[in-house]
């Protein structure tokens, strides 16, 4: 089974959207393509860091639902 990549993804709390692999700056007045390679590289790095953080939080939350192994404490 293949996993499809979303065609459009908004960077959290920002006016930036990645559509089909390109970064766009979005406002009420319209959108403009971000073409500066340094800027778009930073956006790529930030998006990757946010995705890694989201995965880490999801992992921690799933571990909270697991029972403690015997001998791991858990009692005070």
PDB file of N, CA, C and O in Angstrom:
ATOM      1  N   UNK A   1       0.854  -1.180   0.000  1.00  0.00           N
ATOM      2  CA  UNK A   1       0.000   0.000   0.000  1.00  0.00           C
ATOM      3  C   UNK A   1       0.892   1.232   0.000  1.00  0.00           C
ATOM      4  O   UNK A   1       1.803   1.330   0.823  1.00  0.00           O
ATOM      5  N   UNK A   2       0.655   2.157  -0.889  1.00  0.00           N
ATOM      6  CA  UNK A   2       1.469   3.361  -0.956  1.00  0.00           C
ATOM      7  C   UNK A   2       0.815   4.492  -0.187  1.00  0.00           C
ATOM      8  O   UNK A   2      -0.408   4.575  -0.082  1.00  0.00           O
ATOM      9  N   UNK A   3       1.658   5.356   0.344  1.00  0.00           N
ATOM     10  CA  UNK A   3       1.170   6.512   1.074  1.00  0.00           C
ATOM     11  C   UNK A   3       1.318   7.725   0.174  1.00  0.00           C
ATOM     12  O   UNK A   3       2.401   7.983  -0.351  1.00  0.00           O
ATOM     13  N   UNK A   4       0.251   8.463  -0.004  1.00  0.00           N
ATOM     14  CA  UNK A   4       0.330   9.646  -0.853  1.00  0.00           C
ATOM     15  C   UNK A   4       0.739  10.858  -0.033  1.00  0.00           C
ATOM     16  O   UNK A   4       0.380  10.983   1.138  1.00  0.00           O
ATOM     17  N   UNK A   5       1.484  11.737  -0.654  1.00  0.00           N
ATOM     18  CA  UNK A   5       1.908  12.971  -0.023  1.00  0.00           C
ATOM     19  C   UNK A   5       0.829  14.019  -0.252  1.00  0.00           C
ATOM     20  O   UNK A   5       0.314  14.151  -1.363  1.00  0.00           O
ATOM     21  N   UNK A   6       0.481  14.771   0.802  1.00  0.00           N
ATOM     22  CA  UNK A   6      -0.543  15.797   0.595  1.00  0.00           C
ATOM     23  C   UNK A   6      -0.081  16.829  -0.433  1.00  0.00           C
ATOM     24  O   UNK A   6       1.088  17.212  -0.460  1.00  0.00           O
ATOM     25  N   UNK A   7      -1.000  17.266  -1.264  1.00  0.00           N
ATOM     26  CA  UNK A   7      -0.656  18.246  -2.297  1.00  0.00           C
ATOM     27  C   UNK A   7      -0.444  19.630  -1.699  1.00  0.00           C
ATOM     28  O   UNK A   7       0.316  20.431  -2.244  1.00  0.00           O
ATOM     29  N   UNK A   8      -1.107  19.918  -0.585  1.00  0.00           N
ATOM     30  CA  UNK A   8      -1.002  21.231   0.031  1.00  0.00           C
ATOM     31  C   UNK A   8      -0.894  21.062   1.541  1.00  0.00           C
ATOM     32  O   UNK A   8      -1.647  20.303   2.151  1.00  0.00           O
ATOM     33  N   UNK A   9       0.048  21.778   2.127  1.00  0.00           N
ATOM     34  CA  UNK A   9       0.226  21.677   3.574  1.00  0.00           C
ATOM     35  C   UNK A   9       0.620  23.047   4.126  1.00  0.00           C
ATOM     36  O   UNK A   9       1.568  23.676   3.656  1.00  0.00           O
ATOM     37  N   UNK A  10      -0.123  23.489   5.123  1.00  0.00           N
ATOM     38  CA  UNK A  10       0.144  24.785   5.739  1.00  0.00           C
ATOM     39  C   UNK A  10       1.132  24.603   6.872  1.00  0.00           C
ATOM     40  O   UNK A  10       1.009  23.672   7.667  1.00  0.00           O
ATOM     41  N   UNK A  11       2.107  25.487   6.948  1.00  0.00           N
ATOM     42  CA  UNK A  11       3.059  25.480   8.044  1.00  0.00           C
ATOM     43  C   UNK A  11       2.383  26.143   9.237  1.00  0.00           C
ATOM     44  O   UNK A  11       1.917  27.278   9.143  1.00  0.00           O
ATOM     45  N   UNK A  12       2.331  25.431  10.354  1.00  0.00           N
ATOM     46  CA  UNK A  12       1.582  25.845  11.537  1.00  0.00           C
ATOM     47  C   UNK A  12       1.919  27.279  11.941  1.00  0.00           C
ATOM     48  O   UNK A  12       3.082  27.682  11.971  1.00  0.00           O
ATOM     49  N   UNK A  13       0.872  28.028  12.248  1.00  0.00           N
ATOM     50  CA  UNK A  13       0.981  29.409  12.732  1.00  0.00           C
ATOM     51  C   UNK A  13       1.798  30.316  11.803  1.00  0.00           C
ATOM     52  O   UNK A  13       2.548  31.173  12.270  1.00  0.00           O
ATOM     53  N   UNK A  14       1.652  30.126  10.521  1.00  0.00           N
ATOM     54  CA  UNK A  14       2.386  30.975   9.578  1.00  0.00           C
ATOM     55  C   UNK A  14       1.540  31.212   8.329  1.00  0.00           C
ATOM     56  O   UNK A  14       0.589  30.477   8.066  1.00  0.00           O
ATOM     57  N   UNK A  15       1.889  32.227   7.577  1.00  0.00           N
ATOM     58  CA  UNK A  15       1.192  32.481   6.316  1.00  0.00           C
ATOM     59  C   UNK A  15       1.879  31.756   5.160  1.00  0.00           C
ATOM     60  O   UNK A  15       1.906  32.259   4.037  1.00  0.00           O
ATOM     61  N   UNK A  16       2.435  30.572   5.434  1.00  0.00           N
ATOM     62  CA  UNK A  16       3.205  29.838   4.436  1.00  0.00           C
ATOM     63  C   UNK A  16       2.544  28.489   4.163  1.00  0.00           C
ATOM     64  O   UNK A  16       2.150  27.779   5.088  1.00  0.00           O
ATOM     65  N   UNK A  17       2.428  28.148   2.883  1.00  0.00           N
ATOM     66  CA  UNK A  17       1.825  26.895   2.462  1.00  0.00           C
ATOM     67  C   UNK A  17       2.747  26.242   1.432  1.00  0.00           C
ATOM     68  O   UNK A  17       3.290  26.918   0.558  1.00  0.00           O
ATOM     69  N   UNK A  18       2.921  24.904   1.543  1.00  0.00           N
ATOM     70  CA  UNK A  18       3.669  24.175   0.517  1.00  0.00           C
ATOM     71  C   UNK A  18       2.655  23.471  -0.364  1.00  0.00           C
ATOM     72  O   UNK A  18       1.879  22.637   0.102  1.00  0.00           O
ATOM     73  N   UNK A  19       2.672  23.817  -1.644  1.00  0.00           N
ATOM     74  CA  UNK A  19       1.766  23.220  -2.629  1.00  0.00           C
ATOM     75  C   UNK A  19       2.602  22.556  -3.709  1.00  0.00           C
ATOM     76  O   UNK A  19       3.409  23.205  -4.376  1.00  0.00           O
ATOM     77  N   UNK A  20       2.401  21.261  -3.873  1.00  0.00           N
ATOM     78  CA  UNK A  20       3.109  20.506  -4.907  1.00  0.00           C
ATOM     79  C   UNK A  20       4.618  20.737  -4.852  1.00  0.00           C
ATOM     80  O   UNK A  20       5.277  20.861  -5.884  1.00  0.00           O
ATOM     81  N   UNK A  21       5.155  20.792  -3.624  1.00  0.00           N
ATOM     82  CA  UNK A  21       6.597  20.925  -3.443  1.00  0.00           C
ATOM     83  C   UNK A  21       7.139  22.338  -3.511  1.00  0.00           C
ATOM     84  O   UNK A  21       8.349  22.534  -3.402  1.00  0.00           O
ATOM     85  N   UNK A  22       6.283  23.321  -3.688  1.00  0.00           N
ATOM     86  CA  UNK A  22       6.728  24.717  -3.741  1.00  0.00           C
ATOM     87  C   UNK A  22       6.116  25.488  -2.580  1.00  0.00           C
ATOM     88  O   UNK A  22       4.961  25.263  -2.218  1.00  0.00           O
ATOM     89  N   UNK A  23       6.897  26.403  -1.993  1.00  0.00           N
ATOM     90  CA  UNK A  23       6.420  27.225  -0.877  1.00  0.00           C
ATOM     91  C   UNK A  23       5.767  28.490  -1.412  1.00  0.00           C
ATOM     92  O   UNK A  23       6.272  29.135  -2.331  1.00  0.00           O
ATOM     93  N   UNK A  24       4.624  28.827  -0.810  1.00  0.00           N
ATOM     94  CA  UNK A  24       3.873  30.028  -1.161  1.00  0.00           C
ATOM     95  C   UNK A  24       3.631  30.848   0.090  1.00  0.00           C
ATOM     96  O   UNK A  24       3.330  30.299   1.150  1.00  0.00           O
ATOM     97  N   UNK A  25       3.762  32.164  -0.029  1.00  0.00           N
ATOM     98  CA  UNK A  25       3.381  33.092   1.033  1.00  0.00           C
ATOM     99  C   UNK A  25       1.949  33.514   0.737  1.00  0.00           C
ATOM    100  O   UNK A  25       1.644  33.974  -0.363  1.00  0.00           O
ATOM    101  N   UNK A  26       1.065  33.354   1.731  1.00  0.00           N
ATOM    102  CA  UNK A  26      -0.362  33.539   1.504  1.00  0.00           C
ATOM    103  C   UNK A  26      -0.889  34.643   2.410  1.00  0.00           C
ATOM    104  O   UNK A  26      -0.561  34.701   3.595  1.00  0.00           O
ATOM    105  N   UNK A  27      -1.710  35.518   1.835  1.00  0.00           N
ATOM    106  CA  UNK A  27      -2.384  36.559   2.621  1.00  0.00           C
ATOM    107  C   UNK A  27      -3.783  36.741   2.050  1.00  0.00           C
ATOM    108  O   UNK A  27      -4.155  36.111   1.060  1.00  0.00           O
ATOM    109  N   UNK A  28      -4.536  37.596   2.681  1.00  0.00           N
ATOM    110  CA  UNK A  28      -5.874  37.889   2.189  1.00  0.00           C
ATOM    111  C   UNK A  28      -5.869  38.535   0.819  1.00  0.00           C
ATOM    112  O   UNK A  28      -6.852  38.456   0.082  1.00  0.00           O
ATOM    113  N   UNK A  29      -4.754  39.180   0.474  1.00  0.00           N
ATOM    114  CA  UNK A  29      -4.644  39.851  -0.811  1.00  0.00           C
ATOM    115  C   UNK A  29      -4.232  38.909  -1.938  1.00  0.00           C
ATOM    116  O   UNK A  29      -4.355  39.253  -3.113  1.00  0.00           O
ATOM    117  N   UNK A  30      -3.740  37.717  -1.581  1.00  0.00           N
ATOM    118  CA  UNK A  30      -3.321  36.768  -2.611  1.00  0.00           C
ATOM    119  C   UNK A  30      -2.124  35.952  -2.168  1.00  0.00           C
ATOM    120  O   UNK A  30      -1.770  35.940  -0.989  1.00  0.00           O
ATOM    121  N   UNK A  31      -1.510  35.277  -3.108  1.00  0.00           N
ATOM    122  CA  UNK A  31      -0.370  34.405  -2.818  1.00  0.00           C
ATOM    123  C   UNK A  31       0.805  34.772  -3.711  1.00  0.00           C
ATOM    124  O   UNK A  31       0.628  35.262  -4.826  1.00  0.00           O
ATOM    125  N   UNK A  32       2.001  34.527  -3.205  1.00  0.00           N
ATOM    126  CA  UNK A  32       3.209  34.763  -3.996  1.00  0.00           C
ATOM    127  C   UNK A  32       4.144  33.573  -3.789  1.00  0.00           C
ATOM    128  O   UNK A  32       4.323  33.102  -2.666  1.00  0.00           O
ATOM    129  N   UNK A  33       4.731  33.099  -4.868  1.00  0.00           N
ATOM    130  CA  UNK A  33       5.646  31.969  -4.822  1.00  0.00           C
ATOM    131  C   UNK A  33       6.964  32.391  -4.180  1.00  0.00           C
ATOM    132  O   UNK A  33       7.547  33.407  -4.559  1.00  0.00           O
ATOM    133  N   UNK A  34       7.428  31.614  -3.210  1.00  0.00           N
ATOM    134  CA  UNK A  34       8.731  31.871  -2.583  1.00  0.00           C
ATOM    135  C   UNK A  34       9.788  31.174  -3.441  1.00  0.00           C
ATOM    136  O   UNK A  34       9.744  29.956  -3.613  1.00  0.00           O
ATOM    137  N   UNK A  35      10.735  31.943  -3.976  1.00  0.00           N
ATOM    138  CA  UNK A  35      11.720  31.379  -4.890  1.00  0.00           C
ATOM    139  C   UNK A  35      13.145  31.440  -4.360  1.00  0.00           C
ATOM    140  O   UNK A  35      14.042  30.832  -4.944  1.00  0.00           O
ATOM    141  N   UNK A  36      13.373  32.157  -3.270  1.00  0.00           N
ATOM    142  CA  UNK A  36      14.728  32.270  -2.728  1.00  0.00           C
ATOM    143  C   UNK A  36      15.149  30.924  -2.138  1.00  0.00           C
ATOM    144  O   UNK A  36      14.495  30.434  -1.216  1.00  0.00           O
ATOM    145  N   UNK A  37      16.230  30.311  -2.648  1.00  0.00           N
ATOM    146  CA  UNK A  37      16.611  28.977  -2.181  1.00  0.00           C
ATOM    147  C   UNK A  37      17.020  28.939  -0.706  1.00  0.00           C
ATOM    148  O   UNK A  37      16.803  27.927  -0.041  1.00  0.00           O
ATOM    149  N   UNK A  38      17.594  29.997  -0.193  1.00  0.00           N
ATOM    150  CA  UNK A  38      17.958  30.030   1.229  1.00  0.00           C
ATOM    151  C   UNK A  38      16.706  30.041   2.087  1.00  0.00           C
ATOM    152  O   UNK A  38      16.610  29.299   3.065  1.00  0.00           O
ATOM    153  N   UNK A  39      15.753  30.876   1.724  1.00  0.00           N
ATOM    154  CA  UNK A  39      14.495  30.975   2.471  1.00  0.00           C
ATOM    155  C   UNK A  39      13.713  29.670   2.407  1.00  0.00           C
ATOM    156  O   UNK A  39      13.260  29.169   3.436  1.00  0.00           O
ATOM    157  N   UNK A  40      13.552  29.115   1.209  1.00  0.00           N
ATOM    158  CA  UNK A  40      12.784  27.880   1.077  1.00  0.00           C
ATOM    159  C   UNK A  40      13.499  26.705   1.756  1.00  0.00           C
ATOM    160  O   UNK A  40      12.851  25.784   2.254  1.00  0.00           O
ATOM    161  N   UNK A  41      14.827  26.743   1.774  1.00  0.00           N
ATOM    162  CA  UNK A  41      15.574  25.708   2.495  1.00  0.00           C
ATOM    163  C   UNK A  41      15.306  25.773   3.988  1.00  0.00           C
ATOM    164  O   UNK A  41      15.160  24.742   4.645  1.00  0.00           O
ATOM    165  N   UNK A  42      15.241  26.984   4.523  1.00  0.00           N
ATOM    166  CA  UNK A  42      14.908  27.157   5.945  1.00  0.00           C
ATOM    167  C   UNK A  42      13.483  26.678   6.222  1.00  0.00           C
ATOM    168  O   UNK A  42      13.227  26.051   7.250  1.00  0.00           O
ATOM    169  N   UNK A  43      12.564  26.970   5.314  1.00  0.00           N
ATOM    170  CA  UNK A  43      11.191  26.494   5.480  1.00  0.00           C
ATOM    171  C   UNK A  43      11.143  24.967   5.458  1.00  0.00           C
ATOM    172  O   UNK A  43      10.420  24.358   6.247  1.00  0.00           O
ATOM    173  N   UNK A  44      11.908  24.347   4.556  1.00  0.00           N
ATOM    174  CA  UNK A  44      11.969  22.877   4.510  1.00  0.00           C
ATOM    175  C   UNK A  44      12.484  22.321   5.836  1.00  0.00           C
ATOM    176  O   UNK A  44      11.926  21.365   6.374  1.00  0.00           O
ATOM    177  N   UNK A  45      13.556  22.929   6.360  1.00  0.00           N
ATOM    178  CA  UNK A  45      14.122  22.473   7.629  1.00  0.00           C
ATOM    179  C   UNK A  45      13.151  22.640   8.784  1.00  0.00           C
ATOM    180  O   UNK A  45      13.026  21.757   9.632  1.00  0.00           O
ATOM    181  N   UNK A  46      12.463  23.779   8.814  1.00  0.00           N
ATOM    182  CA  UNK A  46      11.496  24.023   9.872  1.00  0.00           C
ATOM    183  C   UNK A  46      10.326  23.044   9.781  1.00  0.00           C
ATOM    184  O   UNK A  46       9.868  22.523  10.798  1.00  0.00           O
ATOM    185  N   UNK A  47       9.845  22.796   8.566  1.00  0.00           N
ATOM    186  CA  UNK A  47       8.742  21.852   8.385  1.00  0.00           C
ATOM    187  C   UNK A  47       9.154  20.446   8.821  1.00  0.00           C
ATOM    188  O   UNK A  47       8.363  19.732   9.438  1.00  0.00           O
ATOM    189  N   UNK A  48      10.385  20.048   8.504  1.00  0.00           N
ATOM    190  CA  UNK A  48      10.879  18.729   8.919  1.00  0.00           C
ATOM    191  C   UNK A  48      10.985  18.647  10.440  1.00  0.00           C
ATOM    192  O   UNK A  48      10.641  17.623  11.030  1.00  0.00           O
ATOM    193  N   UNK A  49      11.456  19.716  11.075  1.00  0.00           N
ATOM    194  CA  UNK A  49      11.566  19.732  12.538  1.00  0.00           C
ATOM    195  C   UNK A  49      10.185  19.669  13.186  1.00  0.00           C
ATOM    196  O   UNK A  49      10.005  18.979  14.189  1.00  0.00           O
ATOM    197  N   UNK A  50       9.219  20.374  12.631  1.00  0.00           N
ATOM    198  CA  UNK A  50       7.854  20.334  13.170  1.00  0.00           C
ATOM    199  C   UNK A  50       7.260  18.936  13.017  1.00  0.00           C
ATOM    200  O   UNK A  50       6.585  18.449  13.924  1.00  0.00           O
ATOM    201  N   UNK A  51       7.504  18.289  11.883  1.00  0.00           N
ATOM    202  CA  UNK A  51       6.987  16.927  11.675  1.00  0.00           C
ATOM    203  C   UNK A  51       7.626  15.952  12.662  1.00  0.00           C
ATOM    204  O   UNK A  51       6.948  15.075  13.198  1.00  0.00           O
ATOM    205  N   UNK A  52       8.933  16.107  12.902  1.00  0.00           N
ATOM    206  CA  UNK A  52       9.619  15.240  13.867  1.00  0.00           C
ATOM    207  C   UNK A  52       9.072  15.465  15.275  1.00  0.00           C
ATOM    208  O   UNK A  52       8.885  14.510  16.029  1.00  0.00           O
ATOM    209  N   UNK A  53       8.816  16.717  15.627  1.00  0.00           N
ATOM    210  CA  UNK A  53       8.256  17.022  16.940  1.00  0.00           C
ATOM    211  C   UNK A  53       6.853  16.435  17.081  1.00  0.00           C
ATOM    212  O   UNK A  53       6.510  15.899  18.135  1.00  0.00           O
ATOM    213  N   UNK A  54       6.050  16.531  16.038  1.00  0.00           N
ATOM    214  CA  UNK A  54       4.699  15.948  16.071  1.00  0.00           C
ATOM    215  C   UNK A  54       4.766  14.436  16.263  1.00  0.00           C
ATOM    216  O   UNK A  54       3.975  13.868  17.016  1.00  0.00           O
ATOM    217  N   UNK A  55       5.714  13.779  15.579  1.00  0.00           N
ATOM    218  CA  UNK A  55       5.863  12.329  15.744  1.00  0.00           C
ATOM    219  C   UNK A  55       6.303  11.981  17.158  1.00  0.00           C
ATOM    220  O   UNK A  55       5.821  11.006  17.734  1.00  0.00           O
ATOM    221  N   UNK A  56       7.218  12.773  17.727  1.00  0.00           N
ATOM    222  CA  UNK A  56       7.695  12.512  19.092  1.00  0.00           C
ATOM    223  C   UNK A  56       6.565  12.667  20.107  1.00  0.00           C
ATOM    224  O   UNK A  56       6.449  11.860  21.029  1.00  0.00           O
ATOM    225  N   UNK A  57       5.743  13.683  19.947  1.00  0.00           N
ATOM    226  CA  UNK A  57       4.611  13.890  20.852  1.00  0.00           C
ATOM    227  C   UNK A  57       3.610  12.743  20.712  1.00  0.00           C
ATOM    228  O   UNK A  57       3.096  12.240  21.711  1.00  0.00           O
ATOM    229  N   UNK A  58       3.336  12.335  19.487  1.00  0.00           N
ATOM    230  CA  UNK A  58       2.414  11.216  19.277  1.00  0.00           C
ATOM    231  C   UNK A  58       2.960   9.945  19.912  1.00  0.00           C
ATOM    232  O   UNK A  58       2.199   9.164  20.484  1.00  0.00           O
ATOM    233  N   UNK A  59       4.271   9.726  19.819  1.00  0.00           N
ATOM    234  CA  UNK A  59       4.894   8.557  20.437  1.00  0.00           C
ATOM    235  C   UNK A  59       4.768   8.606  21.956  1.00  0.00           C
ATOM    236  O   UNK A  59       4.449   7.601  22.592  1.00  0.00           O
ATOM    237  N   UNK A  60       5.017   9.770  22.528  1.00  0.00           N
ATOM    238  CA  UNK A  60       4.875   9.909  23.985  1.00  0.00           C
ATOM    239  C   UNK A  60       3.438   9.668  24.424  1.00  0.00           C
ATOM    240  O   UNK A  60       3.201   9.022  25.445  1.00  0.00           O
ATOM    241  N   UNK A  61       2.492  10.175  23.674  1.00  0.00           N
ATOM    242  CA  UNK A  61       1.087   9.975  24.030  1.00  0.00           C
ATOM    243  C   UNK A  61       0.695   8.510  23.940  1.00  0.00           C
ATOM    244  O   UNK A  61      -0.067   8.021  24.773  1.00  0.00           O
ATOM    245  N   UNK A  62       1.206   7.805  22.937  1.00  0.00           N
ATOM    246  CA  UNK A  62       0.864   6.383  22.818  1.00  0.00           C
ATOM    247  C   UNK A  62       1.505   5.580  23.943  1.00  0.00           C
ATOM    248  O   UNK A  62       0.944   4.576  24.382  1.00  0.00           O
ATOM    249  N   UNK A  63       2.674   6.011  24.413  1.00  0.00           N
ATOM    250  CA  UNK A  63       3.319   5.321  25.528  1.00  0.00           C
ATOM    251  C   UNK A  63       2.567   5.532  26.838  1.00  0.00           C
ATOM    252  O   UNK A  63       2.624   4.673  27.718  1.00  0.00           O
ATOM    253  N   UNK A  64       1.875   6.638  26.988  1.00  0.00           N
ATOM    254  CA  UNK A  64       1.103   6.888  28.203  1.00  0.00           C
ATOM    255  C   UNK A  64      -0.019   5.876  28.344  1.00  0.00           C
ATOM    256  O   UNK A  64      -0.452   5.583  29.459  1.00  0.00           O
ATOM    257  N   UNK A  65      -0.491   5.345  27.241  1.00  0.00           N
ATOM    258  CA  UNK A  65      -1.594   4.385  27.263  1.00  0.00           C
ATOM    259  C   UNK A  65      -1.120   2.966  27.550  1.00  0.00           C
ATOM    260  O   UNK A  65      -1.940   2.091  27.829  1.00  0.00           O
ATOM    261  N   UNK A  66       0.196   2.717  27.487  1.00  0.00           N
ATOM    262  CA  UNK A  66       0.730   1.381  27.735  1.00  0.00           C
ATOM    263  C   UNK A  66       0.872   1.138  29.235  1.00  0.00           C
ATOM    264  O   UNK A  66       1.246   2.046  29.977  1.00  0.00           O
ATOM    265  N   UNK A  67       0.573  -0.094  29.688  1.00  0.00           N
ATOM    266  CA  UNK A  67       0.770  -0.390  31.112  1.00  0.00           C
ATOM    267  C   UNK A  67       2.264  -0.450  31.439  1.00  0.00           C
ATOM    268  O   UNK A  67       3.081  -0.803  30.589  1.00  0.00           O
ATOM    269  N   UNK A  68       2.607  -0.102  32.677  1.00  0.00           N
ATOM    270  CA  UNK A  68       3.996  -0.162  33.117  1.00  0.00           C
ATOM    271  C   UNK A  68       4.429  -1.623  33.255  1.00  0.00           C
ATOM    272  O   UNK A  68       3.653  -2.482  33.675  1.00  0.00           O
ATOM    273  N   UNK A  69       5.663  -1.875  32.896  1.00  0.00           N
ATOM    274  CA  UNK A  69       6.218  -3.222  33.054  1.00  0.00           C
ATOM    275  C   UNK A  69       6.483  -3.464  34.541  1.00  0.00           C
ATOM    276  O   UNK A  69       6.775  -2.522  35.278  1.00  0.00           O
ATOM    277  N   UNK A  70       6.383  -4.732  34.990  1.00  0.00           N
ATOM    278  CA  UNK A  70       6.668  -5.021  36.408  1.00  0.00           C
ATOM    279  C   UNK A  70       8.085  -4.594  36.767  1.00  0.00           C
ATOM    280  O   UNK A  70       9.026  -4.816  36.004  1.00  0.00           O
ATOM    281  N   UNK A  71       8.224  -3.982  37.933  1.00  0.00           N
ATOM    282  CA  UNK A  71       9.548  -3.546  38.390  1.00  0.00           C
ATOM    283  C   UNK A  71       9.954  -2.169  37.905  1.00  0.00           C
ATOM    284  O   UNK A  71      11.053  -1.704  38.207  1.00  0.00           O
ATOM    285  N   UNK A  72       9.080  -1.511  37.157  1.00  0.00           N
ATOM    286  CA  UNK A  72       9.413  -0.173  36.650  1.00  0.00           C
ATOM    287  C   UNK A  72       8.969   0.928  37.597  1.00  0.00           C
ATOM    288  O   UNK A  72       9.090   2.110  37.275  1.00  0.00           O
ATOM    289  N   UNK A  73       8.474   0.565  38.727  1.00  0.00           N
ATOM    290  CA  UNK A  73       8.006   1.588  39.668  1.00  0.00           C
ATOM    291  C   UNK A  73       6.572   1.911  39.382  1.00  0.00           C
ATOM    292  O   UNK A  73       5.747   1.016  39.200  1.00  0.00           O
ATOM    293  N   UNK A  74       6.275   3.166  39.343  1.00  0.00           N
ATOM    294  CA  UNK A  74       4.912   3.569  39.105  1.00  0.00           C
ATOM    295  C   UNK A  74       4.121   3.811  40.366  1.00  0.00           C
ATOM    296  O   UNK A  74       3.037   4.394  40.320  1.00  0.00           O
ATOM    297  N   UNK A  75       4.650   3.370  41.494  1.00  0.00           N
ATOM    298  CA  UNK A  75       3.983   3.629  42.767  1.00  0.00           C
ATOM    299  C   UNK A  75       4.862   4.555  43.599  1.00  0.00           C
ATOM    300  O   UNK A  75       6.091   4.507  43.535  1.00  0.00           O
ATOM    301  N   UNK A  76       4.220   5.368  44.351  1.00  0.00           N
ATOM    302  CA  UNK A  76       4.971   6.282  45.229  1.00  0.00           C
ATOM    303  C   UNK A  76       4.646   5.998  46.654  1.00  0.00           C
ATOM    304  O   UNK A  76       5.173   6.657  47.551  1.00  0.00           O
TER     305      UNK A  76
END
